[in-house]
Amino acid sequence: MSVIKRQFLFKEKSNKYNFIIGIVLTVLIVFILSSCSTSKNVITWNVELKDSELPITDKCNPGAKMQSIKSAEKPMIIPPDEEREARVRVLGVPCTAGEDPQTYDVPVSRVKRITYVSDPLEPPSQVEVNELQPLLGCCSERDGFAIFDKFELRGLIGYRGTQKEYFKPGVTTSFKSSFFGFDEGGSTMITGLEIAGLWDVPFIDKSGKFQLGFITGLWPWDGSLFVPIGLHGRYTFNPHPTASSENCNSWYLYGDIGIPLDFQTKAPLFAGSMDFQRYFYGLGIGYDWAITCNMDLSFDLGFRAMNLPLPPCESCPLTPADERYPYRYSRALLFRFGLTF
């Protein structure tokens, strides 16, 4: 037999051995995974229920009254809150293979006993309710910051479109809008910072969902640095989630109205015509993500209308004082982001 032929036969045998080893390893992995899955779904816990006029029904068969709830996982205790007593959370048997187990929250007063079977050949052992681990899904408090029941820190980016070109008496060149800028020609995109401090208003809403307070900040727009001063209202849909809640986050609505102050234009705070009156107002919707027990990461999208004074006309001595300042009315789509306490 030649050397080349021997090498060919050796290579062919090696390929067969590798193929057989691959099949054996595949079967072994499948067996291990299936055995793990099977052991995970073994029913070892049983929560027996007391008789009641309001029975707990089987979620897989709503017409059937349950005497006990079997589970493959250890039940957990949900601490009591202001509205409900402590409850035992039981993950029942899935209705069909491949589905998630059905969840039952059973009041402690309805639990007759809890048993656990570690070995089918031994009698079950009883477990007391106070031996169960507590289910603490959420620690979000949203109790505010310092003297405020809620405090917001926001950065903002806004889009208000291209602003109209305008001419000022005594100035030969026009003021044109830019995509991003801070001069009196205006800009399509705007940025700024805002803070808001709010308090609960119990005579309007006793649930603590509605707060009212102030808003201020810095707006470097249209040739001036504006400091908005206004009323700010907010309605939070889930302000105080319970410790057992699976959702610590919350949607919210907000609205504001006020006057933008500045130290450059010297335009009057109040005027006889709305065309020459500085103001802003807006509203929006947002979402709070709980990142710690007392702080949220917040994002919101809103609309705001503004009438802002521009630097005055220096060559208009005969023009009434409240009309000597050109104004820019604009509407912006705002995206705000920041922290809420």
Phi and psi restraints in degrees (value plus and minus 20) as a CYANA .aco file:
   2 SER   PHI     -94.9   -54.9
   2 SER   PSI     143.7   183.7
   3 VAL   PHI     -84.1   -44.1
   3 VAL   PSI     -59.8   -19.8
   4 ILE   PHI     -83.9   -43.9
   4 ILE   PSI     -60.9   -20.9
   5 LYS   PHI     -87.5   -47.5
   5 LYS   PSI     -60.1   -20.1
   6 ARG   PHI     -83.1   -43.1
   6 ARG   PSI     -61.0   -21.0
   7 GLN   PHI     -83.9   -43.9
   7 GLN   PSI     -57.3   -17.3
   8 PHE   PHI     -85.0   -45.0
   8 PHE   PSI     -64.9   -24.9
   9 LEU   PHI     -85.2   -45.2
   9 LEU   PSI     -58.5   -18.5
  10 PHE   PHI     -84.5   -44.5
  10 PHE   PSI     -60.9   -20.9
  11 LYS   PHI     -85.9   -45.9
  11 LYS   PSI     -58.6   -18.6
  12 GLU   PHI     -86.0   -46.0
  12 GLU   PSI     -61.7   -21.7
  13 LYS   PHI     -84.9   -44.9
  13 LYS   PSI     -59.9   -19.9
  14 SER   PHI     -82.2   -42.2
  14 SER   PSI     -60.1   -20.1
  15 ASN   PHI     -84.0   -44.0
  15 ASN   PSI     -59.6   -19.6
  16 LYS   PHI     -84.5   -44.5
  16 LYS   PSI     -64.0   -24.0
  17 TYR   PHI     -82.5   -42.5
  17 TYR   PSI     -63.1   -23.1
  18 ASN   PHI     -82.6   -42.6
  18 ASN   PSI     -59.0   -19.0
  19 PHE   PHI     -84.3   -44.3
  19 PHE   PSI     -64.2   -24.2
  20 ILE   PHI     -85.3   -45.3
  20 ILE   PSI     -62.9   -22.9
  21 ILE   PHI     -82.2   -42.2
  21 ILE   PSI     -59.5   -19.5
  22 GLY   PHI     -82.3   -42.3
  22 GLY   PSI     -62.0   -22.0
  23 ILE   PHI     -84.5   -44.5
  23 ILE   PSI     -64.4   -24.4
  24 VAL   PHI     -81.7   -41.7
  24 VAL   PSI     -64.1   -24.1
  25 LEU   PHI     -84.8   -44.8
  25 LEU   PSI     -59.7   -19.7
  26 THR   PHI     -81.9   -41.9
  26 THR   PSI     -66.6   -26.6
  27 VAL   PHI     -82.2   -42.2
  27 VAL   PSI     -59.0   -19.0
  28 LEU   PHI     -85.3   -45.3
  28 LEU   PSI     -63.0   -23.0
  29 ILE   PHI     -84.1   -44.1
  29 ILE   PSI     -64.7   -24.7
  30 VAL   PHI     -80.4   -40.4
  30 VAL   PSI     -60.5   -20.5
  31 PHE   PHI     -84.9   -44.9
  31 PHE   PSI     -62.7   -22.7
  32 ILE   PHI     -84.9   -44.9
  32 ILE   PSI     -65.2   -25.2
  33 LEU   PHI     -83.6   -43.6
  33 LEU   PSI     -61.7   -21.7
  34 SER   PHI     -87.3   -47.3
  34 SER   PSI     -56.8   -16.8
  35 SER   PHI     -89.5   -49.5
  35 SER   PSI     -56.6   -16.6
  36 CYS   PHI     -84.6   -44.6
  36 CYS   PSI     -64.2   -24.2
  37 SER   PHI     -82.4   -42.4
  37 SER   PSI     -60.4   -20.4
  38 THR   PHI     -85.9   -45.9
  38 THR   PSI     -63.1   -23.1
  39 SER   PHI     -86.5   -46.5
  39 SER   PSI     -51.7   -11.7
  40 LYS   PHI     -87.1   -47.1
  40 LYS   PSI     -50.7   -10.7
  41 ASN   PHI    -116.7   -76.7
  41 ASN   PSI     -10.0    30.0
  42 VAL   PHI     -91.4   -51.4
  42 VAL   PSI     110.6   150.6
  43 ILE   PHI     -96.3   -56.3
  43 ILE   PSI      94.4   134.4
  44 THR   PHI    -143.1  -103.1
  44 THR   PSI     -33.2     6.8
  45 TRP   PHI    -137.4   -97.4
  45 TRP   PSI     127.0   167.0
  46 ASN   PHI    -163.8  -123.8
  46 ASN   PSI     101.0   141.0
  47 VAL   PHI    -126.2   -86.2
  47 VAL   PSI      88.5   128.5
  48 GLU   PHI    -104.1   -64.1
  48 GLU   PSI     122.2   162.2
  49 LEU   PHI    -131.3   -91.3
  49 LEU   PSI     127.9   167.9
  50 LYS   PHI    -100.5   -60.5
  50 LYS   PSI     133.9   173.9
  51 ASP   PHI     -87.7   -47.7
  51 ASP   PSI     122.9   162.9
  52 SER   PHI    -173.4  -133.4
  52 SER   PSI     134.6   174.6
  53 GLU   PHI     -88.1   -48.1
  53 GLU   PSI     -44.3    -4.3
  54 LEU   PHI    -132.8   -92.8
  54 LEU   PSI      63.3   103.3
  55 PRO   PHI     -89.5   -49.5
  55 PRO   PSI     137.4   177.4
  56 ILE   PHI    -107.6   -67.6
  56 ILE   PSI     104.8   144.8
  57 THR   PHI    -118.3   -78.3
  57 THR   PSI     135.4   175.4
  58 ASP   PHI     -93.5   -53.5
  58 ASP   PSI     103.5   143.5
  59 LYS   PHI     -89.0   -49.0
  59 LYS   PSI     -41.7    -1.7
  60 CYS   PHI    -105.3   -65.3
  60 CYS   PSI     -38.5     1.5
  61 ASN   PHI    -164.6  -124.6
  61 ASN   PSI      60.9   100.9
  62 PRO   PHI     -74.9   -34.9
  62 PRO   PSI     -41.6    -1.6
  63 GLY   PHI    -104.8   -64.8
  63 GLY   PSI     -25.5    14.5
  64 ALA   PHI    -119.5   -79.5
  64 ALA   PSI     111.1   151.1
  65 LYS   PHI    -102.7   -62.7
  65 LYS   PSI     114.8   154.8
  66 MET   PHI    -114.2   -74.2
  66 MET   PSI     114.7   154.7
  67 GLN   PHI    -115.4   -75.4
  67 GLN   PSI     -45.8    -5.8
  68 SER   PHI    -178.5  -138.5
  68 SER   PSI     141.6   181.6
  69 ILE   PHI    -143.5  -103.5
  69 ILE   PSI      99.8   139.8
  70 LYS   PHI    -113.8   -73.8
  70 LYS   PSI     127.8   167.8
  71 SER   PHI    -169.3  -129.3
  71 SER   PSI     130.7   170.7
  72 ALA   PHI    -111.5   -71.5
  72 ALA   PSI     -27.5    12.5
  73 GLU   PHI    -143.6  -103.6
  73 GLU   PSI     133.1   173.1
  74 LYS   PHI     -86.8   -46.8
  74 LYS   PSI     109.1   149.1
  75 PRO   PHI     -81.7   -41.7
  75 PRO   PSI     141.6   181.6
  76 MET   PHI    -148.5  -108.5
  76 MET   PSI     136.1   176.1
  77 ILE   PHI    -119.0   -79.0
  77 ILE   PSI     111.7   151.7
  78 ILE   PHI    -118.2   -78.2
  78 ILE   PSI      97.3   137.3
  79 PRO   PHI     -78.8   -38.8
  79 PRO   PSI     133.1   173.1
  80 PRO   PHI     -90.8   -50.8
  80 PRO   PSI     138.1   178.1
  81 ASP   PHI    -150.9  -110.9
  81 ASP   PSI    -188.5  -148.5
  82 GLU   PHI     -87.7   -47.7
  82 GLU   PSI     -42.7    -2.7
  83 GLU   PHI    -124.4   -84.4
  83 GLU   PSI     -47.5    -7.5
  84 ARG   PHI    -155.4  -115.4
  84 ARG   PSI     133.4   173.4
  85 GLU   PHI     -96.7   -56.7
  85 GLU   PSI     153.5   193.5
  86 ALA   PHI     -82.0   -42.0
  86 ALA   PSI     127.2   167.2
  87 ARG   PHI    -151.6  -111.6
  87 ARG   PSI     135.2   175.2
  88 VAL   PHI    -124.0   -84.0
  88 VAL   PSI     100.9   140.9
  89 ARG   PHI    -111.9   -71.9
  89 ARG   PSI     104.3   144.3
  90 VAL   PHI    -142.3  -102.3
  90 VAL   PSI     108.9   148.9
  91 LEU   PHI    -113.2   -73.2
  91 LEU   PSI      83.9   123.9
  92 GLY   PHI     -95.6   -55.6
  92 GLY   PSI    -187.2  -147.2
  93 VAL   PHI    -101.5   -61.5
  93 VAL   PSI     116.8   156.8
  94 PRO   PHI     -79.6   -39.6
  94 PRO   PSI     126.5   166.5
  95 CYS   PHI     -85.8   -45.8
  95 CYS   PSI     -60.0   -20.0
  96 THR   PHI    -157.2  -117.2
  96 THR   PSI     140.0   180.0
  97 ALA   PHI     -81.0   -41.0
  97 ALA   PSI     115.4   155.4
  98 GLY   PHI      74.0   114.0
  98 GLY   PSI     -33.2     6.8
  99 GLU   PHI    -106.3   -66.3
  99 GLU   PSI     143.3   183.3
 100 ASP   PHI     -93.5   -53.5
 100 ASP   PSI     130.4   170.4
 101 PRO   PHI     -85.8   -45.8
 101 PRO   PSI     129.4   169.4
 102 GLN   PHI     -94.9   -54.9
 102 GLN   PSI     120.1   160.1
 103 THR   PHI    -121.8   -81.8
 103 THR   PSI     110.9   150.9
 104 TYR   PHI    -145.0  -105.0
 104 TYR   PSI     108.8   148.8
 105 ASP   PHI    -128.2   -88.2
 105 ASP   PSI      83.1   123.1
 106 VAL   PHI    -121.3   -81.3
 106 VAL   PSI     103.0   143.0
 107 PRO   PHI     -76.1   -36.1
 107 PRO   PSI     121.9   161.9
 108 VAL   PHI     -77.6   -37.6
 108 VAL   PSI     -54.9   -14.9
 109 SER   PHI     -86.7   -46.7
 109 SER   PSI     -34.2     5.8
 110 ARG   PHI    -117.9   -77.9
 110 ARG   PSI     -25.5    14.5
 111 VAL   PHI    -107.1   -67.1
 111 VAL   PSI     103.6   143.6
 112 LYS   PHI    -102.9   -62.9
 112 LYS   PSI     -72.0   -32.0
 113 ARG   PHI    -185.9  -145.9
 113 ARG   PSI     142.3   182.3
 114 ILE   PHI    -143.2  -103.2
 114 ILE   PSI     107.4   147.4
 115 THR   PHI    -143.7  -103.7
 115 THR   PSI     135.7   175.7
 116 TYR   PHI    -155.8  -115.8
 116 TYR   PSI     113.8   153.8
 117 VAL   PHI    -135.2   -95.2
 117 VAL   PSI      92.8   132.8
 118 SER   PHI    -114.0   -74.0
 118 SER   PSI     -45.6    -5.6
 119 ASP   PHI    -159.3  -119.3
 119 ASP   PSI     103.2   143.2
 120 PRO   PHI     -79.2   -39.2
 120 PRO   PSI     -41.0    -1.0
 121 LEU   PHI    -107.8   -67.8
 121 LEU   PSI     -24.6    15.4
 122 GLU   PHI    -135.9   -95.9
 122 GLU   PSI     133.4   173.4
 123 PRO   PHI     -86.4   -46.4
 123 PRO   PSI     132.6   172.6
 124 PRO   PHI     -87.5   -47.5
 124 PRO   PSI     130.1   170.1
 125 SER   PHI    -123.3   -83.3
 125 SER   PSI     123.6   163.6
 126 GLN   PHI    -110.8   -70.8
 126 GLN   PSI     120.3   160.3
 127 VAL   PHI    -139.5   -99.5
 127 VAL   PSI     110.1   150.1
 128 GLU   PHI     -98.2   -58.2
 128 GLU   PSI     134.2   174.2
 129 VAL   PHI     -80.6   -40.6
 129 VAL   PSI     -59.1   -19.1
 130 ASN   PHI     -92.3   -52.3
 130 ASN   PSI     -24.4    15.6
 131 GLU   PHI    -110.4   -70.4
 131 GLU   PSI     -28.1    11.9
 132 LEU   PHI     -97.3   -57.3
 132 LEU   PSI     130.6   170.6
 133 GLN   PHI     -95.7   -55.7
 133 GLN   PSI     117.5   157.5
 134 PRO   PHI     -92.2   -52.2
 134 PRO   PSI     124.8   164.8
 135 LEU   PHI    -116.8   -76.8
 135 LEU   PSI      85.7   125.7
 136 LEU   PHI    -132.0   -92.0
 136 LEU   PSI      72.7   112.7
 137 GLY   PHI    -107.5   -67.5
 137 GLY   PSI     -41.6    -1.6
 138 CYS   PHI    -172.2  -132.2
 138 CYS   PSI     112.3   152.3
 139 CYS   PHI    -134.3   -94.3
 139 CYS   PSI     -10.8    29.2
 140 SER   PHI     -84.4   -44.4
 140 SER   PSI     106.3   146.3
 141 GLU   PHI    -124.5   -84.5
 141 GLU   PSI     -60.3   -20.3
 142 ARG   PHI      30.7    70.7
 142 ARG   PSI      33.7    73.7
 143 ASP   PHI    -117.1   -77.1
 143 ASP   PSI     -12.7    27.3
 144 GLY   PHI      72.0   112.0
 144 GLY   PSI    -185.4  -145.4
 145 PHE   PHI    -166.0  -126.0
 145 PHE   PSI     109.6   149.6
 146 ALA   PHI      34.7    74.7
 146 ALA   PSI    -142.4  -102.4
 147 ILE   PHI    -107.6   -67.6
 147 ILE   PSI     -20.7    19.3
 148 PHE   PHI    -120.0   -80.0
 148 PHE   PSI     124.4   164.4
 149 ASP   PHI     -97.9   -57.9
 149 ASP   PSI     -41.4    -1.4
 150 LYS   PHI    -174.0  -134.0
 150 LYS   PSI     120.3   160.3
 151 PHE   PHI    -157.1  -117.1
 151 PHE   PSI     110.5   150.5
 152 GLU   PHI    -138.0   -98.0
 152 GLU   PSI     117.2   157.2
 153 LEU   PHI    -140.3  -100.3
 153 LEU   PSI     103.8   143.8
 154 ARG   PHI    -155.8  -115.8
 154 ARG   PSI     119.1   159.1
 155 GLY   PHI    -122.6   -82.6
 155 GLY   PSI     133.3   173.3
 156 LEU   PHI    -157.8  -117.8
 156 LEU   PSI     128.4   168.4
 157 ILE   PHI    -149.3  -109.3
 157 ILE   PSI     110.0   150.0
 158 GLY   PHI    -150.9  -110.9
 158 GLY   PSI     133.1   173.1
 159 TYR   PHI    -140.7  -100.7
 159 TYR   PSI     104.6   144.6
 160 ARG   PHI    -150.7  -110.7
 160 ARG   PSI      -7.5    32.5
 161 GLY   PHI      57.9    97.9
 161 GLY   PSI     157.0   197.0
 162 THR   PHI     -95.3   -55.3
 162 THR   PSI     110.3   150.3
 163 GLN   PHI    -105.1   -65.1
 163 GLN   PSI     132.2   172.2
 164 LYS   PHI     -89.3   -49.3
 164 LYS   PSI     119.7   159.7
 165 GLU   PHI     -89.8   -49.8
 165 GLU   PSI     118.7   158.7
 166 TYR   PHI    -160.8  -120.8
 166 TYR   PSI     136.9   176.9
 167 PHE   PHI    -133.6   -93.6
 167 PHE   PSI     124.2   164.2
 168 LYS   PHI    -134.8   -94.8
 168 LYS   PSI     114.0   154.0
 169 PRO   PHI     -75.4   -35.4
 169 PRO   PSI     115.6   155.6
 170 GLY   PHI      67.3   107.3
 170 GLY   PSI     -25.5    14.5
 171 VAL   PHI    -135.3   -95.3
 171 VAL   PSI     103.3   143.3
 172 THR   PHI     -95.8   -55.8
 172 THR   PSI     -49.3    -9.3
 173 THR   PHI    -119.5   -79.5
 173 THR   PSI     130.9   170.9
 174 SER   PHI    -106.5   -66.5
 174 SER   PSI     143.1   183.1
 175 PHE   PHI    -123.0   -83.0
 175 PHE   PSI      97.9   137.9
 176 LYS   PHI    -130.9   -90.9
 176 LYS   PSI     131.9   171.9
 177 SER   PHI     -96.3   -56.3
 177 SER   PSI     128.9   168.9
 178 SER   PHI    -140.5  -100.5
 178 SER   PSI     146.7   186.7
 179 PHE   PHI     -89.8   -49.8
 179 PHE   PSI     -62.6   -22.6
 180 PHE   PHI    -164.1  -124.1
 180 PHE   PSI      99.2   139.2
 181 GLY   PHI    -193.0  -153.0
 181 GLY   PSI    -199.4  -159.4
 182 PHE   PHI    -148.0  -108.0
 182 PHE   PSI     -19.6    20.4
 183 ASP   PHI    -103.1   -63.1
 183 ASP   PSI     157.7   197.7
 184 GLU   PHI     -93.8   -53.8
 184 GLU   PSI     -25.1    14.9
 185 GLY   PHI     -91.7   -51.7
 185 GLY   PSI     -35.8     4.2
 186 GLY   PHI      66.8   106.8
 186 GLY   PSI     149.9   189.9
 187 SER   PHI    -168.1  -128.1
 187 SER   PSI     136.1   176.1
 188 THR   PHI     -91.0   -51.0
 188 THR   PSI     -64.8   -24.8
 189 MET   PHI    -121.9   -81.9
 189 MET   PSI     122.1   162.1
 190 ILE   PHI    -149.9  -109.9
 190 ILE   PSI     132.1   172.1
 191 THR   PHI    -154.0  -114.0
 191 THR   PSI     142.0   182.0
 192 GLY   PHI    -197.7  -157.7
 192 GLY   PSI     159.2   199.2
 193 LEU   PHI    -146.8  -106.8
 193 LEU   PSI     123.6   163.6
 194 GLU   PHI    -161.2  -121.2
 194 GLU   PSI     125.9   165.9
 195 ILE   PHI    -151.5  -111.5
 195 ILE   PSI     131.3   171.3
 196 ALA   PHI    -163.2  -123.2
 196 ALA   PSI     115.1   155.1
 197 GLY   PHI    -137.0   -97.0
 197 GLY   PSI     109.1   149.1
 198 LEU   PHI    -151.4  -111.4
 198 LEU   PSI     136.7   176.7
 199 TRP   PHI    -149.3  -109.3
 199 TRP   PSI     133.2   173.2
 200 ASP   PHI     -83.4   -43.4
 200 ASP   PSI     130.6   170.6
 201 VAL   PHI    -144.4  -104.4
 201 VAL   PSI      61.0   101.0
 202 PRO   PHI     -84.1   -44.1
 202 PRO   PSI     -46.0    -6.0
 203 PHE   PHI     -95.9   -55.9
 203 PHE   PSI     -31.7     8.3
 204 ILE   PHI    -121.6   -81.6
 204 ILE   PSI     -64.4   -24.4
 205 ASP   PHI    -163.2  -123.2
 205 ASP   PSI      90.7   130.7
 206 LYS   PHI     -98.7   -58.7
 206 LYS   PSI     -32.9     7.1
 207 SER   PHI     -98.4   -58.4
 207 SER   PSI     -31.2     8.8
 208 GLY   PHI      59.9    99.9
 208 GLY   PSI      -8.0    32.0
 209 LYS   PHI    -102.6   -62.6
 209 LYS   PSI     -46.3    -6.3
 210 PHE   PHI    -126.1   -86.1
 210 PHE   PSI     110.2   150.2
 211 GLN   PHI    -147.7  -107.7
 211 GLN   PSI     132.6   172.6
 212 LEU   PHI    -156.3  -116.3
 212 LEU   PSI     119.7   159.7
 213 GLY   PHI    -188.4  -148.4
 213 GLY   PSI    -162.9  -122.9
 214 PHE   PHI    -140.7  -100.7
 214 PHE   PSI     140.2   180.2
 215 ILE   PHI    -152.5  -112.5
 215 ILE   PSI     121.1   161.1
 216 THR   PHI    -170.4  -130.4
 216 THR   PSI    -198.9  -158.9
 217 GLY   PHI     142.8   182.8
 217 GLY   PSI    -175.5  -135.5
 218 LEU   PHI    -155.6  -115.6
 218 LEU   PSI     105.3   145.3
 219 TRP   PHI    -143.3  -103.3
 219 TRP   PSI      81.3   121.3
 220 PRO   PHI    -105.8   -65.8
 220 PRO   PSI      57.8    97.8
 221 TRP   PHI    -147.0  -107.0
 221 TRP   PSI     130.6   170.6
 222 ASP   PHI      33.0    73.0
 222 ASP   PSI      21.9    61.9
 223 GLY   PHI      62.3   102.3
 223 GLY   PSI     -15.8    24.2
 224 SER   PHI    -160.5  -120.5
 224 SER   PSI     144.1   184.1
 225 LEU   PHI    -126.4   -86.4
 225 LEU   PSI      84.5   124.5
 226 PHE   PHI    -110.0   -70.0
 226 PHE   PSI     125.1   165.1
 227 VAL   PHI    -139.4   -99.4
 227 VAL   PSI      80.5   120.5
 228 PRO   PHI     -90.1   -50.1
 228 PRO   PSI     118.5   158.5
 229 ILE   PHI    -149.6  -109.6
 229 ILE   PSI      97.9   137.9
 230 GLY   PHI    -183.2  -143.2
 230 GLY   PSI     156.6   196.6
 231 LEU   PHI    -105.0   -65.0
 231 LEU   PSI     121.4   161.4
 232 HIS   PHI    -154.0  -114.0
 232 HIS   PSI     103.4   143.4
 233 GLY   PHI    -137.1   -97.1
 233 GLY   PSI     130.8   170.8
 234 ARG   PHI    -168.5  -128.5
 234 ARG   PSI     120.7   160.7
 235 TYR   PHI    -144.4  -104.4
 235 TYR   PSI      95.2   135.2
 236 THR   PHI    -122.6   -82.6
 236 THR   PSI     104.9   144.9
 237 PHE   PHI     -96.0   -56.0
 237 PHE   PSI     -48.0    -8.0
 238 ASN   PHI    -153.5  -113.5
 238 ASN   PSI      47.7    87.7
 239 PRO   PHI     -92.5   -52.5
 239 PRO   PSI     -53.3   -13.3
 240 HIS   PHI    -152.4  -112.4
 240 HIS   PSI      56.5    96.5
 241 PRO   PHI     -84.2   -44.2
 241 PRO   PSI     125.5   165.5
 242 THR   PHI     -91.4   -51.4
 242 THR   PSI     141.0   181.0
 243 ALA   PHI     -81.9   -41.9
 243 ALA   PSI     -46.3    -6.3
 244 SER   PHI    -112.8   -72.8
 244 SER   PSI     -20.0    20.0
 245 SER   PHI     -86.8   -46.8
 245 SER   PSI     122.3   162.3
 246 GLU   PHI    -108.2   -68.2
 246 GLU   PSI     -26.6    13.4
 247 ASN   PHI    -144.9  -104.9
 247 ASN   PSI      86.1   126.1
 248 CYS   PHI    -110.0   -70.0
 248 CYS   PSI     -29.1    10.9
 249 ASN   PHI    -110.6   -70.6
 249 ASN   PSI     152.5   192.5
 250 SER   PHI    -177.9  -137.9
 250 SER   PSI     123.1   163.1
 251 TRP   PHI    -100.7   -60.7
 251 TRP   PSI     135.7   175.7
 252 TYR   PHI    -170.2  -130.2
 252 TYR   PSI     138.5   178.5
 253 LEU   PHI    -137.4   -97.4
 253 LEU   PSI     129.0   169.0
 254 TYR   PHI    -162.9  -122.9
 254 TYR   PSI     139.5   179.5
 255 GLY   PHI    -173.0  -133.0
 255 GLY   PSI     130.7   170.7
 256 ASP   PHI    -169.4  -129.4
 256 ASP   PSI     136.7   176.7
 257 ILE   PHI    -173.6  -133.6
 257 ILE   PSI     119.3   159.3
 258 GLY   PHI    -199.2  -159.2
 258 GLY   PSI    -181.9  -141.9
 259 ILE   PHI    -144.4  -104.4
 259 ILE   PSI     109.4   149.4
 260 PRO   PHI    -105.4   -65.4
 260 PRO   PSI      96.8   136.8
 261 LEU   PHI    -109.0   -69.0
 261 LEU   PSI     138.1   178.1
 262 ASP   PHI    -175.5  -135.5
 262 ASP   PSI     146.2   186.2
 263 PHE   PHI    -140.8  -100.8
 263 PHE   PSI      -4.5    35.5
 264 GLN   PHI    -128.4   -88.4
 264 GLN   PSI     -67.2   -27.2
 265 THR   PHI     -99.0   -59.0
 265 THR   PSI     -51.0   -11.0
 266 LYS   PHI      41.0    81.0
 266 LYS   PSI       2.9    42.9
 267 ALA   PHI     -89.8   -49.8
 267 ALA   PSI     126.6   166.6
 268 PRO   PHI     -82.3   -42.3
 268 PRO   PSI     130.4   170.4
 269 LEU   PHI     -88.5   -48.5
 269 LEU   PSI     -55.6   -15.6
 270 PHE   PHI    -148.1  -108.1
 270 PHE   PSI     120.9   160.9
 271 ALA   PHI    -152.1  -112.1
 271 ALA   PSI     144.5   184.5
 272 GLY   PHI     -99.0   -59.0
 272 GLY   PSI     -33.2     6.8
 273 SER   PHI    -148.8  -108.8
 273 SER   PSI     122.6   162.6
 274 MET   PHI     -86.5   -46.5
 274 MET   PSI     -41.7    -1.7
 275 ASP   PHI     -85.3   -45.3
 275 ASP   PSI     -46.8    -6.8
 276 PHE   PHI    -137.2   -97.2
 276 PHE   PSI       8.9    48.9
 277 GLN   PHI    -132.0   -92.0
 277 GLN   PSI     106.4   146.4
 278 ARG   PHI     -96.7   -56.7
 278 ARG   PSI     116.9   156.9
 279 TYR   PHI    -188.9  -148.9
 279 TYR   PSI     146.9   186.9
 280 PHE   PHI    -173.0  -133.0
 280 PHE   PSI     133.8   173.8
 281 TYR   PHI    -177.1  -137.1
 281 TYR   PSI     135.8   175.8
 282 GLY   PHI    -193.8  -153.8
 282 GLY   PSI     154.3   194.3
 283 LEU   PHI    -175.5  -135.5
 283 LEU   PSI     145.1   185.1
 284 GLY   PHI    -191.8  -151.8
 284 GLY   PSI     158.6   198.6
 285 ILE   PHI    -151.9  -111.9
 285 ILE   PSI     123.4   163.4
 286 GLY   PHI    -167.9  -127.9
 286 GLY   PSI    -197.8  -157.8
 287 TYR   PHI    -161.5  -121.5
 287 TYR   PSI     112.8   152.8
 288 ASP   PHI    -121.9   -81.9
 288 ASP   PSI     104.9   144.9
 289 TRP   PHI    -123.3   -83.3
 289 TRP   PSI     100.1   140.1
 290 ALA   PHI     -91.8   -51.8
 290 ALA   PSI      98.5   138.5
 291 ILE   PHI    -129.5   -89.5
 291 ILE   PSI     -41.2    -1.2
 292 THR   PHI    -160.8  -120.8
 292 THR   PSI    -198.6  -158.6
 293 CYS   PHI     -87.1   -47.1
 293 CYS   PSI     -43.9    -3.9
 294 ASN   PHI    -152.5  -112.5
 294 ASN   PSI       1.3    41.3
 295 MET   PHI    -165.8  -125.8
 295 MET   PSI     116.1   156.1
 296 ASP   PHI    -136.6   -96.6
 296 ASP   PSI     128.4   168.4
 297 LEU   PHI    -115.4   -75.4
 297 LEU   PSI     101.1   141.1
 298 SER   PHI    -140.9  -100.9
 298 SER   PSI     124.2   164.2
 299 PHE   PHI    -155.8  -115.8
 299 PHE   PSI     119.9   159.9
 300 ASP   PHI    -166.6  -126.6
 300 ASP   PSI     137.4   177.4
 301 LEU   PHI    -145.4  -105.4
 301 LEU   PSI     109.7   149.7
 302 GLY   PHI    -171.6  -131.6
 302 GLY   PSI     159.7   199.7
 303 PHE   PHI    -141.2  -101.2
 303 PHE   PSI     122.1   162.1
 304 ARG   PHI    -164.4  -124.4
 304 ARG   PSI     114.8   154.8
 305 ALA   PHI    -127.4   -87.4
 305 ALA   PSI     121.3   161.3
 306 MET   PHI    -162.7  -122.7
 306 MET   PSI     121.9   161.9
 307 ASN   PHI    -143.5  -103.5
 307 ASN   PSI      85.6   125.6
 308 LEU   PHI    -133.0   -93.0
 308 LEU   PSI     114.4   154.4
 309 PRO   PHI     -93.8   -53.8
 309 PRO   PSI     123.0   163.0
 310 LEU   PHI    -122.8   -82.8
 310 LEU   PSI     147.4   187.4
 311 PRO   PHI     -71.9   -31.9
 311 PRO   PSI     122.1   162.1
 312 PRO   PHI     -91.7   -51.7
 312 PRO   PSI     144.1   184.1
 313 CYS   PHI    -102.9   -62.9
 313 CYS   PSI      94.2   134.2
 314 GLU   PHI    -101.2   -61.2
 314 GLU   PSI     -33.7     6.3
 315 SER   PHI    -128.7   -88.7
 315 SER   PSI       9.9    49.9
 316 CYS   PHI    -147.5  -107.5
 316 CYS   PSI      41.2    81.2
 317 PRO   PHI     -86.5   -46.5
 317 PRO   PSI     -46.2    -6.2
 318 LEU   PHI    -108.6   -68.6
 318 LEU   PSI     -27.4    12.6
 319 THR   PHI     -98.4   -58.4
 319 THR   PSI     113.8   153.8
 320 PRO   PHI     -70.5   -30.5
 320 PRO   PSI     126.6   166.6
 321 ALA   PHI     -78.0   -38.0
 321 ALA   PSI     -60.7   -20.7
 322 ASP   PHI     -97.8   -57.8
 322 ASP   PSI     -24.9    15.1
 323 GLU   PHI    -133.9   -93.9
 323 GLU   PSI     -14.9    25.1
 324 ARG   PHI    -100.8   -60.8
 324 ARG   PSI     -30.5     9.5
 325 TYR   PHI    -128.3   -88.3
 325 TYR   PSI      98.4   138.4
 326 PRO   PHI     -86.4   -46.4
 326 PRO   PSI     127.0   167.0
 327 TYR   PHI    -141.1  -101.1
 327 TYR   PSI     129.9   169.9
 328 ARG   PHI    -139.2   -99.2
 328 ARG   PSI      97.3   137.3
 329 TYR   PHI    -115.6   -75.6
 329 TYR   PSI     109.4   149.4
 330 SER   PHI    -166.3  -126.3
 330 SER   PSI     137.6   177.6
 331 ARG   PHI    -145.0  -105.0
 331 ARG   PSI     114.7   154.7
 332 ALA   PHI    -148.6  -108.6
 332 ALA   PSI     125.6   165.6
 333 LEU   PHI    -114.4   -74.4
 333 LEU   PSI      97.7   137.7
 334 LEU   PHI    -127.9   -87.9
 334 LEU   PSI     116.1   156.1
 335 PHE   PHI    -133.9   -93.9
 335 PHE   PSI      96.6   136.6
 336 ARG   PHI    -133.6   -93.6
 336 ARG   PSI     129.0   169.0
 337 PHE   PHI    -168.4  -128.4
 337 PHE   PSI     128.7   168.7
 338 GLY   PHI     143.5   183.5
 338 GLY   PSI    -171.4  -131.4
 339 LEU   PHI    -137.0   -97.0
 339 LEU   PSI     126.3   166.3
 340 THR   PHI    -147.8  -107.8
 340 THR   PSI     112.4   152.4
